[in-house]
Amino acid sequence: MHRLLIYNTTILTEDESTQTYKVIPKGYLFLEDNYISQIGEGAAPSLLSEKATNVNGENLLIMPGLVNTHGHSAMSLLRSYADDLPLMKWLQEKIWPVEARLSEEEVYWGTLLSIVEMIRSGTTTFTDLYFFMEEAAKAVEESGIRAVLSEGLLGILESSDKALEYTKNLHENWHGAANGRISIILGPHALFTCPPDFMEQVLGISRERNMPIQIHLSETKEEFENAKKSNGKSPTRILADLGILDQSVIAAHCVHINEEDMDIIAEKNVGVAHNPGSNLKLGSGIAPVVDMLKKGIKVGIGTDGASSNNNLDMFEEMRLAALIPKGFYQDPTLIPAPKALEMATFLGAKVLSLDKVGKIKEGYHADLIGVNLDSPRMRPSHNLISSVVYSATGADVELVTVNGRLLMEKGKLLTLDEERITARSEELAKKLVGQA
C-alpha cells in the first residue's frame, strides 16, 4: 500500500452541485493506493501526514492529468523527418517505407522517448496505435504512465492474419497489466487499408473479447470522396453498415464528415479523437467539433504522432481545440476554456472507455499534475481555468502522479533515465532513416 499527501496547494476540482470546476485556493489531497482518497480545504490533518509520503504543493495548481486520445508513440523517432507534405504523399513516399524497416528495439526506445515528453508536459494517459505493441507495453509498465494500446492492423498486407493473432496474444498477456494501467484494444488503421472482409474479422474479435476498436476515420477529403465514389457511402456509413460502430469505437480525426455521419456517431455513442495540430500541419482540414459537441458526441483531444505534429504537448492541443473554432466561425464564445479542459481530461477518458479517470475527485484514479503557478505565463491569473487553457504550456508542469505514484517531482523524472533514452533514441532514429 502506498500513500501520498500533497498539502499546502491549490486544487482544481469539481463542484458536484453544479457539475463545473471549482478552485480550492489552499488545500490538500490524500492519495491511497491507486485512488484519490481525500480532498480537503486548509491544512491537512496531522494523522494523514504521519501515514504518507509528504509533498509540499506550494505554488502548484493540482489538476487532472491530460488524456491524449490518439497517437503513434514510436513515431517520435521520425520527428521532423517528413514535413510540409499532404497526408497520402507523407505516408506513401516517406513514412511507410521507413516503417517497413522498424524493429522491436526502435519501437521500445521511441515509445520511451514519447513517454518522457508526455510526462514532462502533463499527459498521464495516452493512446497508441502502432507496431510491436508488446515493446510499447514494456515501456508503459516501466514508466508508470497509463496507456491504451493497439497493434496497427493493415488488412491489405499478407501478414494481416499474423497481426490479428499478435493482437489476441497481446490482449491475453497485457490487458489489465501494470496494476491496471494498460488496456489493450483493436487497431485497424483505416478503411482504405482494411477491406470489409478484414474488418469483419476485427469485428468478430471485438465481440468475442469485448475489445474496443480505434480507427482513423474521414481524416482527409480524398478519403471521404473515394469512399463515396466506390461504395456510394461515406466511411462512417460503411463502418455502421458493417456493424463496427455497434462496438465501443474511438474514431480518430473525423475531419470530413457530414450531418448524417454526425448523427450516426452520436447514435452509436462513438468517441471522437480530435487532433487539431496534426490536421492543420498535414493540411487535412478543420473538424466540425462545435457541431459534434452540440449533438452530444464525446470528443477528446489527441496529438497524433510526433512526425505529424511535431510535439506531444497536450496544452498546445487544448488551446488549438479552443481557438480554431473561434476564428473559423468568427465567434469567440465557442469552445470556452472549461469545455476545452474537459475535452483534454474527463471527456478524453470517456472516449477511451476509461472509468474514474480525468477528474480530481474522491474515488477517482490518482492521475494528476501540478502546474507551476509562479511561471510568468501563469501570472497574474484572474481566472485559473483560462490560464491553464490559454496561457500554460507543458513546460509549466512540475509534478505528475499516476495511480498515486510520483512520476515527476520538482521537474525531475523519477521512473525513467531521460539522458539514456534520448541518446539511444537519437542513435536509432539516424539509422532508421539512413543517416548513419
C-alpha positions as CSV (number, residue, x, y, z in Angstrom):
1,M,0.0,0.0,0.0
2,H,1.4,3.4,-0.9
3,R,0.1,6.7,0.4
4,L,0.9,10.2,-0.8
5,L,-0.1,13.5,0.8
6,I,0.1,16.7,-1.3
7,Y,-0.5,19.7,1.1
8,N,-0.5,23.5,1.1
9,T,-1.6,23.6,-2.5
10,T,-4.2,25.0,-4.9
11,I,-6.6,22.4,-6.3
12,L,-8.8,22.4,-9.4
13,T,-11.6,20.0,-8.6
14,E,-15.3,19.6,-9.3
15,D,-18.3,21.4,-7.8
16,E,-20.7,18.5,-7.6
17,S,-23.7,20.7,-7.1
18,T,-23.2,22.5,-10.4
19,Q,-21.0,19.9,-12.3
20,T,-18.5,22.6,-13.0
21,Y,-14.9,23.2,-12.0
22,K,-14.1,24.9,-8.7
23,V,-10.8,26.0,-7.2
24,I,-9.7,25.3,-3.6
25,P,-7.1,28.0,-3.0
26,K,-5.3,26.2,-0.2
27,G,-6.0,22.5,0.5
28,Y,-4.7,19.0,0.4
29,L,-5.1,15.7,-1.4
30,F,-4.5,12.3,0.2
31,L,-3.7,9.6,-2.3
32,E,-4.1,6.0,-1.2
33,D,-3.0,3.1,-3.4
34,N,-4.3,4.0,-6.9
35,Y,-7.0,6.5,-5.9
36,I,-7.8,9.9,-4.5
37,S,-8.9,9.1,-1.0
38,Q,-9.5,12.6,0.4
39,I,-9.7,16.2,-0.8
40,G,-9.8,18.9,1.8
41,E,-9.5,22.6,2.4
42,G,-7.0,24.2,4.7
43,A,-4.2,22.3,6.5
44,A,-4.0,18.5,6.2
45,P,-4.8,16.6,9.4
46,S,-1.6,15.5,11.2
47,L,-2.8,11.9,11.1
48,L,-2.6,11.9,7.3
49,S,0.9,13.4,7.4
50,E,2.1,10.6,9.6
51,K,0.7,7.9,7.3
52,A,2.1,9.1,4.0
53,T,4.9,10.5,1.9
54,N,4.5,14.2,2.1
55,V,4.8,16.6,-0.8
56,N,4.6,20.4,-0.3
57,G,2.4,21.7,-3.2
58,E,3.0,25.3,-2.5
59,N,2.8,27.4,-5.7
60,L,1.3,24.4,-7.6
61,L,-2.1,24.1,-9.2
62,I,-3.1,20.4,-8.8
63,M,-5.3,19.5,-11.7
64,P,-6.3,16.3,-13.6
65,G,-3.6,14.8,-15.8
66,L,-4.2,15.3,-19.5
67,V,-5.5,12.4,-21.7
68,N,-4.1,12.0,-25.2
69,T,-6.7,10.2,-27.2
70,H,-4.7,9.5,-30.3
71,G,-1.1,8.9,-31.2
72,H,1.7,6.7,-32.6
73,S,4.3,7.0,-29.9
74,A,7.4,5.4,-31.5
75,M,7.0,7.9,-34.4
76,S,8.9,10.3,-32.1
77,L,11.9,8.7,-33.9
78,L,10.6,10.4,-37.1
79,R,10.1,13.8,-35.7
80,S,10.8,16.5,-38.4
81,Y,11.7,13.8,-40.8
82,A,8.9,14.4,-43.3
83,D,7.3,17.8,-43.0
84,D,5.1,20.1,-45.2
85,L,3.5,17.3,-47.2
86,P,-0.1,16.2,-47.6
87,L,-1.2,13.1,-45.8
88,M,-1.1,10.4,-48.6
89,K,2.2,11.7,-50.0
90,W,3.6,11.9,-46.5
91,L,2.5,8.3,-45.8
92,Q,3.3,6.6,-49.1
93,E,6.6,8.3,-50.0
94,K,8.1,8.9,-46.6
95,I,6.6,7.2,-43.6
96,W,5.6,3.7,-44.9
97,P,9.0,3.0,-46.4
98,V,10.7,3.8,-43.2
99,E,8.1,1.9,-41.1
100,A,8.8,-1.2,-43.1
101,R,12.3,-1.2,-41.5
102,L,11.0,-0.8,-37.9
103,S,12.2,-3.3,-35.3
104,E,11.1,-4.1,-31.8
105,E,14.1,-2.2,-30.4
106,E,13.2,1.0,-32.2
107,V,9.6,0.9,-31.0
108,Y,10.6,0.3,-27.4
109,W,13.0,3.3,-27.3
110,G,10.8,5.5,-29.4
111,T,7.9,4.9,-27.1
112,L,10.0,5.7,-24.1
113,L,11.1,8.9,-25.7
114,S,7.5,9.9,-26.2
115,I,6.6,8.9,-22.7
116,V,9.4,11.2,-21.4
117,E,7.9,14.0,-23.4
118,M,4.4,13.3,-22.3
119,I,5.1,13.0,-18.6
120,R,7.1,16.2,-18.7
121,S,4.2,18.0,-20.4
122,G,1.5,16.7,-18.1
123,T,0.0,13.8,-20.0
124,T,-0.9,10.9,-17.7
125,T,-2.9,8.7,-20.2
126,F,-2.2,8.2,-23.8
127,T,-3.4,6.0,-26.7
128,D,-1.1,4.3,-29.1
129,L,-1.8,2.7,-32.5
130,Y,1.4,1.4,-33.9
131,F,3.6,-1.8,-34.3
132,F,5.4,-4.1,-31.9
133,M,3.0,-3.1,-29.1
134,E,4.4,-5.6,-26.7
135,E,7.5,-3.4,-26.6
136,A,5.3,-0.3,-26.1
137,A,3.6,-2.2,-23.2
138,K,7.0,-2.8,-21.6
139,A,7.8,0.9,-21.8
140,V,4.5,1.8,-20.3
141,E,5.0,-0.7,-17.4
142,E,8.4,0.7,-16.6
143,S,7.5,4.3,-16.8
144,G,4.4,4.3,-14.6
145,I,2.1,6.1,-17.1
146,R,-1.4,4.9,-18.1
147,A,-2.0,3.7,-21.7
148,V,-4.5,2.3,-24.1
149,L,-2.5,0.2,-26.7
150,S,-3.4,-1.3,-30.0
151,E,-1.4,-3.1,-32.6
152,G,-1.7,-1.4,-36.0
153,L,-3.7,-3.6,-38.3
154,L,-3.3,-3.3,-42.1
155,G,-5.7,-5.7,-43.8
156,I,-4.1,-5.1,-47.2
157,L,-0.9,-6.9,-46.1
158,E,-0.2,-10.6,-46.5
159,S,0.8,-10.6,-42.8
160,S,-2.7,-9.3,-41.7
161,D,-3.7,-12.7,-40.1
162,K,-0.5,-12.8,-38.1
163,A,-1.2,-9.2,-36.9
164,L,-4.6,-10.4,-35.7
165,E,-3.1,-13.3,-33.8
166,Y,-0.5,-10.9,-32.3
167,T,-3.3,-8.7,-31.1
168,K,-5.1,-11.6,-29.4
169,N,-1.9,-12.6,-27.6
170,L,-1.2,-9.0,-26.7
171,H,-4.7,-8.8,-25.1
172,E,-4.2,-12.1,-23.2
173,N,-0.8,-11.1,-21.9
174,W,-1.1,-7.4,-21.2
175,H,-4.7,-6.3,-20.8
176,G,-5.1,-5.0,-17.2
177,A,-1.3,-5.3,-16.6
178,A,0.9,-2.9,-14.7
179,N,-1.6,-2.6,-11.9
180,G,-4.4,-1.9,-14.3
181,R,-2.6,0.9,-16.2
182,I,-2.5,-0.9,-19.5
183,S,-5.6,-1.5,-21.7
184,I,-5.4,-3.4,-25.0
185,I,-7.8,-2.6,-27.8
186,L,-8.1,-3.3,-31.6
187,G,-6.4,-1.0,-34.0
188,P,-7.5,-1.3,-37.7
189,H,-5.6,1.5,-39.4
190,A,-8.4,2.8,-41.7
191,L,-11.0,1.7,-44.2
192,F,-8.6,2.3,-47.1
193,T,-6.1,-0.1,-45.6
194,C,-8.6,-2.6,-44.1
195,P,-11.1,-4.1,-46.6
196,P,-14.6,-5.1,-45.5
197,D,-13.7,-8.8,-45.1
198,F,-10.8,-7.9,-42.8
199,M,-13.0,-5.5,-40.8
200,E,-15.4,-8.4,-40.3
201,Q,-12.6,-10.4,-38.7
202,V,-11.8,-7.4,-36.4
203,L,-15.5,-7.1,-35.5
204,G,-15.6,-10.8,-34.5
205,I,-12.6,-10.4,-32.2
206,S,-14.1,-7.3,-30.7
207,R,-17.4,-9.1,-29.9
208,E,-15.7,-12.2,-28.6
209,R,-13.3,-10.4,-26.3
210,N,-15.3,-7.2,-25.6
211,M,-12.4,-5.2,-27.0
212,P,-12.9,-1.5,-28.2
213,I,-11.7,-0.5,-31.6
214,Q,-9.8,2.6,-32.7
215,I,-9.6,3.6,-36.3
216,H,-8.6,6.6,-38.4
217,L,-11.9,7.9,-39.9
218,S,-12.5,10.5,-42.6
219,E,-9.2,12.3,-42.0
220,T,-9.0,13.7,-45.5
221,K,-11.4,14.9,-48.1
222,E,-9.8,12.4,-50.5
223,E,-10.7,9.5,-48.1
224,F,-14.3,10.7,-47.9
225,E,-14.7,11.2,-51.6
226,N,-13.1,7.9,-52.6
227,A,-15.4,6.0,-50.3
228,K,-18.5,7.8,-51.8
229,K,-17.3,7.0,-55.4
230,S,-16.5,3.4,-54.7
231,N,-19.4,2.5,-52.4
232,G,-21.9,5.3,-52.6
233,K,-21.4,5.7,-48.9
234,S,-19.3,7.8,-46.5
235,P,-16.6,6.0,-44.5
236,T,-18.8,6.5,-41.4
237,R,-21.8,4.9,-43.0
238,I,-19.7,1.9,-44.3
239,L,-18.5,1.3,-40.7
240,A,-22.0,1.5,-39.4
241,D,-23.3,-0.9,-42.0
242,L,-20.5,-3.4,-41.2
243,G,-21.6,-3.3,-37.6
244,I,-18.3,-1.9,-36.4
245,L,-19.9,1.1,-34.7
246,D,-22.1,-1.1,-32.6
247,Q,-18.9,-1.8,-30.6
248,S,-17.1,0.7,-28.5
249,V,-15.2,2.8,-31.1
250,I,-12.6,5.6,-31.0
251,A,-12.7,7.4,-34.3
252,A,-9.6,9.5,-34.9
253,H,-9.9,12.8,-36.8
254,C,-13.4,12.9,-38.3
255,V,-12.5,16.0,-40.2
256,H,-14.6,15.3,-43.3
257,I,-18.0,14.2,-42.0
258,N,-21.4,15.3,-42.9
259,E,-24.6,15.7,-41.0
260,E,-25.7,12.1,-41.4
261,D,-22.2,10.9,-40.3
262,M,-22.5,13.0,-37.1
263,D,-26.0,11.7,-36.4
264,I,-24.6,8.1,-36.8
265,I,-21.7,8.9,-34.5
266,A,-24.0,10.4,-31.9
267,E,-26.5,7.5,-32.1
268,K,-23.8,4.8,-31.8
269,N,-22.0,6.7,-29.0
270,V,-18.7,6.7,-30.9
271,G,-15.9,8.6,-29.2
272,V,-14.0,11.1,-31.4
273,A,-10.3,11.9,-31.0
274,H,-9.8,15.4,-32.3
275,N,-6.2,16.2,-33.5
276,P,-6.2,19.9,-34.3
277,G,-2.4,20.3,-34.6
278,S,-1.8,17.3,-36.9
279,N,-4.8,18.1,-39.1
280,L,-3.6,21.7,-39.6
281,K,0.0,20.6,-40.3
282,L,-1.0,18.0,-42.8
283,G,-3.5,20.3,-44.5
284,S,-6.3,17.9,-43.8
285,G,-8.8,20.5,-42.7
286,I,-10.7,21.5,-39.6
287,A,-13.0,19.0,-37.9
288,P,-16.6,20.2,-37.1
289,V,-16.1,19.9,-33.4
290,V,-18.6,22.5,-32.4
291,D,-21.4,20.7,-34.3
292,M,-20.3,17.3,-32.8
293,L,-20.4,18.7,-29.3
294,K,-23.9,20.2,-30.0
295,K,-25.1,16.7,-30.9
296,G,-23.7,15.3,-27.6
297,I,-20.8,13.4,-29.2
298,K,-17.9,12.5,-26.9
299,V,-14.9,14.5,-28.2
300,G,-11.4,14.1,-26.7
301,I,-8.2,15.7,-27.8
302,G,-5.1,14.0,-29.3
303,T,-1.7,15.0,-30.6
304,D,-1.3,12.3,-33.3
305,G,2.3,11.1,-33.8
306,A,5.3,13.3,-33.4
307,S,6.0,13.0,-37.1
308,S,2.9,14.9,-38.0
309,N,2.6,17.4,-35.1
310,N,5.7,17.6,-34.2
311,N,5.3,17.6,-30.4
312,L,3.2,15.8,-27.8
313,D,2.2,18.9,-25.7
314,M,-1.4,18.4,-24.9
315,F,-1.6,22.0,-23.5
316,E,-0.9,23.2,-27.0
317,E,-3.6,20.9,-28.5
318,M,-6.1,22.0,-25.9
319,R,-5.5,25.6,-26.8
320,L,-5.8,24.9,-30.5
321,A,-9.1,23.0,-29.9
322,A,-10.4,26.1,-28.2
323,L,-9.1,28.7,-30.6
324,I,-9.7,27.3,-34.0
325,P,-13.5,27.3,-33.9
326,K,-13.5,30.8,-32.6
327,G,-11.5,32.0,-35.6
328,F,-13.2,29.8,-38.2
329,Y,-16.7,30.8,-37.2
330,Q,-15.8,34.3,-36.0
331,D,-17.4,33.6,-32.7
332,P,-15.3,33.9,-29.5
333,T,-17.9,32.2,-27.4
334,L,-17.4,28.7,-29.0
335,I,-15.5,26.1,-27.0
336,P,-15.0,28.1,-23.8
337,A,-12.0,27.3,-21.6
338,P,-13.8,24.9,-19.2
339,K,-15.1,22.8,-22.2
340,A,-11.6,22.6,-23.7
341,L,-10.2,21.5,-20.4
342,E,-12.9,18.8,-20.1
343,M,-12.1,17.6,-23.6
344,A,-8.5,17.2,-22.6
345,T,-9.2,15.3,-19.4
346,F,-12.5,13.7,-18.5
347,L,-14.1,13.6,-21.9
348,G,-10.9,12.1,-23.3
349,A,-11.1,9.4,-20.7
350,K,-14.7,8.7,-21.7
351,V,-13.6,8.4,-25.4
352,L,-11.1,5.7,-24.3
353,S,-13.8,3.9,-22.2
354,L,-11.7,4.5,-19.0
355,D,-13.6,4.6,-15.8
356,K,-12.8,7.1,-13.0
357,V,-10.1,8.9,-14.9
358,G,-9.9,12.6,-15.7
359,K,-11.1,14.4,-12.6
360,I,-9.7,15.4,-9.2
361,K,-12.4,13.7,-7.3
362,E,-12.5,11.3,-4.4
363,G,-12.7,7.7,-5.7
364,Y,-11.0,8.6,-9.0
365,H,-7.6,7.3,-10.1
366,A,-4.9,9.5,-8.7
367,D,-3.7,10.7,-12.1
368,L,-2.8,14.3,-11.5
369,I,-0.4,17.0,-12.4
370,G,1.0,20.1,-10.7
371,V,1.3,23.3,-12.8
372,N,3.8,25.9,-11.6
373,L,1.8,29.0,-10.6
374,D,5.0,31.0,-10.4
375,S,5.6,30.6,-14.1
376,P,5.4,34.0,-15.8
377,R,2.8,32.6,-18.1
378,M,0.5,32.0,-15.1
379,R,1.0,35.5,-13.5
380,P,-1.2,37.3,-12.8
381,S,-4.1,34.9,-13.0
382,H,-7.6,36.4,-12.8
383,N,-9.1,33.0,-13.9
384,L,-7.1,29.8,-13.3
385,I,-9.1,27.7,-15.8
386,S,-8.5,30.3,-18.5
387,S,-4.8,30.5,-17.6
388,V,-4.5,26.7,-17.9
389,V,-6.1,26.6,-21.3
390,Y,-4.9,29.8,-22.9
391,S,-1.6,30.5,-21.1
392,A,0.1,27.4,-19.8
393,T,2.4,25.1,-21.7
394,G,3.7,21.7,-20.9
395,A,6.9,23.3,-19.7
396,D,5.0,24.6,-16.7
397,V,4.3,21.1,-15.3
398,E,6.4,20.2,-12.3
399,L,4.7,17.3,-10.6
400,V,3.0,14.2,-12.1
401,T,1.4,11.2,-10.4
402,V,-0.4,8.2,-12.0
403,N,-2.2,5.7,-9.8
404,G,-0.9,7.8,-6.9
405,R,2.7,7.1,-7.7
406,L,5.1,10.0,-8.2
407,L,6.5,10.0,-11.8
408,M,7.9,13.5,-11.7
409,E,8.6,15.9,-8.8
410,K,10.1,19.4,-9.0
411,G,10.5,18.8,-12.7
412,K,12.7,15.7,-12.2
413,L,11.6,12.4,-13.7
414,L,11.6,9.6,-11.1
415,T,11.0,6.5,-13.1
416,L,13.0,7.0,-16.3
417,D,16.6,7.7,-17.3
418,E,15.9,10.6,-19.6
419,E,19.5,11.1,-20.8
420,R,19.9,7.4,-21.7
421,I,16.6,7.3,-23.5
422,T,17.2,10.4,-25.6
423,A,20.7,9.3,-26.5
424,R,19.7,5.8,-27.6
425,S,16.6,7.2,-29.5
426,E,18.9,9.6,-31.4
427,E,21.1,6.7,-32.5
428,L,18.3,4.5,-33.6
429,A,16.5,7.3,-35.4
430,K,19.5,8.1,-37.5
431,K,20.0,4.5,-38.5
432,L,16.3,4.2,-39.3
433,V,16.2,7.0,-41.9
434,G,19.6,6.1,-43.3
435,Q,21.7,9.0,-41.9
436,A,24.2,6.8,-40.1
